[in-house]
Amino acid sequence: MINFAHAQYLLLLLLIPFFFVFQAIVQMLRKRRVQKFGDVRLVSKLMPSYSKGKTWIRTSLFSLGFFFLIIGLSRPQIGAKLKEHQTKGAEIMIALDVSNSMLAEDYSPNRLERAKLAISRLVDKLRDDRIGLIVFAGNSFVQLPITTDYVSAKMFLRSISNESVPIQGTAMGEAINTAIRSFSAQSEKSRAIIVITDGENHEDDPVAAAKMAADNGIRVFTIGVGSPEGKPIPMDGDLLRDKNGDIVVTRLDEAVLQEVASAGNGLYVRAGNSEFGLNPIIDNIRKMEDEQYSSIVFEEYDEQFMYFLGIALFFFVLEMLIGDRRPKRHLFKR
C-alpha cells in the first residue's frame, strides 16, 4: 500500500508539459531572430557549435528530474505492516428523531438542523470513543454503524433530513431497541444511548425499552427538543394542518422523556439554544468505565522520498553536464 503524506504537491506534475511548450516557443523566437540576419542555413553554418537536439535533450532531462523531485516532495510511504491498535473509550449510539415535528422553528433554523449541529460539534470533541447514528420517525434504522471514523460520521449526519424515514410517527421505543442491537461485540461496560426528540406522539413503549437497555448495562440519556407551549410545523411553504384543516402545533413532552431517562439509568436534559444538552450528558458518560477496543491499522510507514530525490539530483546534474553545444573536437577523424 502506497501512501503520499503530502499528496497536494502531485498537482505540480501538471507543469511538465509546459516546459516543452516553453522550449518550443524559445526555439521559434530564436529562429525568427536568426532570419533577420539572412538565410537560416547560412547563419547556422556560422554557429557550428550550437546543437538544437541537445536543447531538447536537456529539457527532457530537466523534466525527468522535476518529475522525481515532485514525487519525493510528496513523501511516498509504504505500509510496512498491519498492527493491532488498542484504544479506550465509550460506545455512543445517538438516536435522532427526524419526524415532521422536528421541523418546528423554536430553534434556529429548526429543531432538526439545530440537533445536527450539536451532534457535529460533539463529534469534533471525540477522541477514542466510538459513535453510531440511528434515525427514527414511525420506524428506525441505523444510519451509521458504530465507528471511530468521525469524518464519515459527519458526512452521514449532513445527509439526514425529515425524509430519511418515510413513515411518520415517533417510534422511540423501537429506536432504543435498534440501538441496543447495534453495539459492537467488544463493548460490555461503557455503552450509552442518547435519544434526541421532542417526545411527542410516541407510538410504542420507550420506557420498557429503556428498562431493557439498563438491564443490559446500557445507559439511556434523553434530550428534549422543543417548547411546552409548542410551535407550528412549516411544510411545503405553508404550515402543516390536520384532516380538519387546523394548524398542527407540536409540543415538547418532557414527562415521557424524563421517564425514559430514569428507566434507562440516565439523565434527561432539555435542549437550549446556546447549550443543546450534549455536554452534560457526555460528562456523565466520561465517568463510566472506559472500554478497551482493538482494531487493525497500518503502522510504521517506510519513507521512500530519499530515493526519488536522489534520482532527481542525478537527472539535474546530467542536464547541466550536457550543455547546449556540440563538442569542439572529435575523438576519431576519418
C-alpha positions in Angstrom: 0.0 0.0 0.0 1.5 3.3 -1.1 0.6 6.5 0.7 1.5 10.1 -0.1 2.0 12.2 3.1 1.8 15.4 1.0 -0.3 14.4 -2.0 -1.1 18.1 -2.8 2.4 18.5 -4.3 1.5 16.0 -7.1 -0.5 18.8 -8.8 2.8 20.4 -9.7 3.4 17.5 -12.2 0.9 19.3 -14.5 3.7 21.8 -15.1 5.8 19.3 -17.0 4.1 19.7 -20.4 4.6 23.5 -20.2 8.4 23.0 -20.1 8.3 21.6 -23.6 5.8 24.3 -24.7 8.1 27.0 -23.3 11.1 25.4 -25.1 9.2 25.3 -28.4 8.4 29.0 -28.0 12.0 29.8 -27.3 13.1 27.9 -30.4 10.6 29.7 -32.6 11.6 33.1 -31.3 15.3 32.2 -31.9 14.5 31.2 -35.4 12.8 34.5 -36.1 15.8 36.4 -34.8 18.2 34.3 -37.0 16.0 35.0 -40.1 16.6 38.8 -39.6 20.3 38.2 -40.2 19.8 36.3 -43.5 19.5 32.8 -44.7 18.9 30.3 -41.8 21.1 27.6 -43.2 24.0 30.1 -43.8 23.7 31.6 -40.3 23.6 28.0 -38.8 27.0 27.3 -40.5 28.4 30.4 -38.8 27.4 28.8 -35.4 28.6 25.2 -35.8 28.8 24.6 -32.0 25.1 25.2 -31.4 23.0 22.0 -31.0 19.3 22.1 -31.3 19.0 18.4 -30.4 20.9 18.9 -27.1 18.4 21.7 -26.1 15.6 19.2 -26.3 17.6 16.5 -24.5 18.3 19.0 -21.7 14.6 19.9 -21.5 13.7 16.1 -21.3 16.3 15.5 -18.6 15.1 18.5 -16.6 11.5 17.3 -16.8 12.5 13.9 -15.6 14.4 15.5 -12.7 11.4 17.7 -11.9 9.1 14.6 -12.0 11.2 12.7 -9.4 11.6 15.8 -7.3 7.9 16.3 -7.0 7.3 12.6 -6.2 10.0 12.9 -3.5 8.4 16.1 -2.0 5.0 14.2 -1.9 6.7 11.8 0.6 5.7 8.4 -0.8 5.4 5.9 2.0 4.8 2.1 2.1 2.9 0.5 4.9 5.3 -1.9 6.5 2.9 -4.0 8.4 -0.6 -4.3 10.0 -0.7 -3.8 13.7 -3.3 -4.2 16.3 -4.2 -0.8 17.8 -5.6 -0.6 21.3 -7.8 2.3 22.4 -10.0 3.1 25.4 -13.3 4.9 25.3 -17.1 4.5 25.2 -19.6 3.4 22.6 -22.3 6.0 22.0 -25.4 5.4 19.8 -27.2 8.6 19.0 -30.9 8.2 18.0 -32.2 11.3 16.2 -35.9 12.0 15.7 -36.5 13.0 12.1 -40.3 13.2 12.1 -42.0 16.3 10.7 -42.4 17.8 14.1 -38.6 18.3 14.2 -39.1 21.0 11.5 -40.7 23.3 14.0 -38.7 26.6 14.3 -38.5 27.1 18.1 -34.7 26.7 17.4 -32.7 28.3 14.7 -33.1 27.3 11.9 -35.3 24.4 13.2 -35.2 21.6 15.7 -33.6 19.0 13.4 -30.9 21.3 12.0 -30.0 22.5 15.5 -29.7 18.9 16.7 -27.5 18.0 13.8 -25.2 21.0 14.5 -24.9 19.9 18.2 -24.1 16.3 17.2 -21.4 17.6 14.7 -19.8 19.7 17.5 -19.9 16.6 19.7 -18.1 14.5 17.0 -15.4 17.2 16.9 -14.6 16.6 20.6 -14.4 12.8 20.4 -11.0 11.1 20.5 -11.0 7.4 21.1 -14.8 6.9 21.6 -16.9 5.1 19.0 -20.1 6.7 17.7 -23.1 5.5 15.7 -26.2 7.2 14.3 -29.8 6.0 14.3 -32.6 7.9 12.7 -36.2 7.3 13.6 -39.8 8.5 13.0 -42.5 5.9 12.5 -39.8 3.3 12.4 -36.0 3.3 12.8 -32.8 2.2 11.1 -29.1 2.5 11.5 -27.7 5.5 9.5 -24.1 4.8 10.6 -22.8 1.7 12.4 -20.5 2.1 15.4 -17.3 3.6 14.2 -14.3 5.8 15.0 -14.4 7.3 11.6 -15.5 10.7 12.6 -15.2 12.1 9.0 -17.8 9.6 7.8 -20.0 10.3 10.8 -20.2 14.0 9.9 -20.8 13.1 6.3 -23.7 10.8 7.1 -25.0 13.4 9.6 -25.2 16.1 6.8 -27.4 13.8 4.7 -30.1 13.4 7.4 -33.4 15.1 6.7 -37.1 14.6 7.7 -37.3 12.5 4.5 -34.7 10.0 5.8 -37.6 7.9 7.3 -40.7 7.8 5.1 -43.1 6.6 7.8 -44.2 9.4 10.1 -44.6 9.0 13.9 -42.3 8.8 16.9 -41.2 5.2 17.5 -38.9 6.0 20.3 -39.0 2.5 21.8 -38.1 0.9 18.5 -35.2 3.3 18.2 -33.8 2.3 21.6 -34.2 -1.4 20.7 -32.4 -0.8 17.4 -29.6 1.0 19.3 -29.3 -1.9 21.8 -28.7 -4.3 18.9 -26.2 -2.0 17.2 -23.4 -2.0 19.8 -20.2 -4.0 18.9 -19.4 -7.4 20.4 -16.3 -5.9 22.1 -18.4 -3.5 24.2 -19.7 -4.6 27.6 -19.2 -1.7 30.1 -19.2 1.8 28.7 -22.3 1.9 26.4 -24.7 4.8 26.1 -27.8 5.7 24.0 -28.6 9.4 23.5 -32.2 9.9 22.2 -32.8 13.4 20.7 -36.5 14.0 20.2 -39.5 16.2 21.1 -41.1 13.1 22.6 -44.4 13.8 21.1 -46.9 11.2 19.8 -44.7 8.2 20.8 -46.3 5.0 19.4 -44.7 2.3 21.5 -43.3 1.8 25.0 -40.0 3.6 25.2 -39.9 3.3 29.0 -39.9 -0.5 28.7 -37.2 -0.4 26.0 -35.0 1.9 28.2 -35.5 -0.5 31.2 -34.3 -3.4 29.0 -31.3 -1.3 28.0 -30.4 -0.6 31.6 -30.7 -4.4 32.4 -28.1 -5.0 29.7 -25.7 -2.4 31.2 -26.6 0.4 28.7 -27.5 3.8 29.9 -30.2 5.8 28.1 -30.0 9.6 28.0 -32.7 11.8 26.5 -32.6 15.3 25.2 -35.9 17.2 24.8 -36.1 19.4 21.8 -38.8 22.0 21.6 -41.0 24.1 23.9 -44.0 23.1 26.1 -46.1 25.9 24.5 -45.5 24.4 21.1 -44.8 25.7 17.6 -46.5 25.1 14.2 -44.7 22.9 11.6 -43.6 24.5 8.3 -44.4 22.2 5.4 -44.1 22.9 1.6 -44.2 26.7 2.0 -47.2 26.5 4.4 -48.0 25.2 7.8 -48.9 21.6 8.4 -52.6 21.1 9.0 -54.6 18.1 10.2 -57.5 16.5 8.3 -59.9 19.2 9.6 -57.7 21.9 8.2 -56.5 23.1 11.7 -52.8 24.1 12.1 -50.8 21.3 13.8 -48.9 22.6 16.9 -46.0 20.3 18.1 -45.2 20.5 21.8 -42.3 19.1 23.9 -43.4 16.1 26.0 -40.9 16.3 28.9 -42.7 13.8 31.1 -42.1 10.8 28.9 -38.5 11.8 28.2 -37.9 12.0 32.0 -39.4 8.6 32.5 -37.3 7.1 29.7 -34.1 8.6 31.2 -35.0 7.4 34.7 -35.8 3.8 33.5 -32.5 3.8 31.5 -30.4 4.9 34.4 -29.5 8.0 32.5 -30.2 11.7 32.5 -32.8 14.0 30.9 -31.7 17.4 29.6 -33.9 20.0 27.9 -32.1 21.5 24.9 -31.4 25.2 24.9 -30.5 27.5 22.1 -26.9 28.1 23.4 -26.3 24.8 25.3 -28.1 22.0 23.5 -27.6 19.5 26.3 -25.0 17.1 24.9 -22.2 18.4 27.1 -23.6 17.4 30.5 -24.5 14.0 29.1 -21.0 13.5 27.7 -19.6 14.5 31.1 -21.8 11.6 32.6 -20.5 9.2 30.0 -16.9 10.1 30.7 -17.4 9.0 34.3 -18.3 5.5 33.1 -15.5 2.8 33.0 -13.7 3.0 29.7 -13.9 0.0 27.4 -10.8 -1.2 25.7 -11.1 -1.7 21.9 -8.8 -3.3 19.4 -8.6 -2.5 15.7 -6.2 -3.4 12.9 -4.4 -0.4 11.3 -1.4 0.2 9.1 1.6 1.4 11.1 5.3 2.0 10.7 5.3 3.5 7.3 8.6 3.2 5.4 9.6 6.6 3.9 10.6 6.4 0.2 11.2 10.1 -0.6 15.0 10.0 -0.4 15.3 7.6 -3.3 13.2 9.8 -5.6 15.2 12.9 -4.5 18.4 11.0 -5.3 17.1 10.2 -8.8 16.0 13.8 -9.3 19.5 15.0 -8.4 21.1 12.6 -10.9 19.0 14.0 -13.8 19.6 17.6 -12.8 23.4 17.1 -12.7 23.3 15.2 -16.0 21.3 18.0 -17.6 23.9 20.6 -16.5 26.8 18.5 -17.8 25.4 18.0 -21.3 25.2 21.7 -22.2 23.8 23.2 -25.4 26.9 23.0 -27.6 28.4 20.3 -29.8 31.9 19.1 -28.7 34.6 21.0 -30.4 36.8 18.0 -31.1 36.0 14.5 -32.3 37.8 11.6 -30.8 38.0 9.8 -34.2 38.6 11.5 -37.6 38.3 9.9 -40.9 
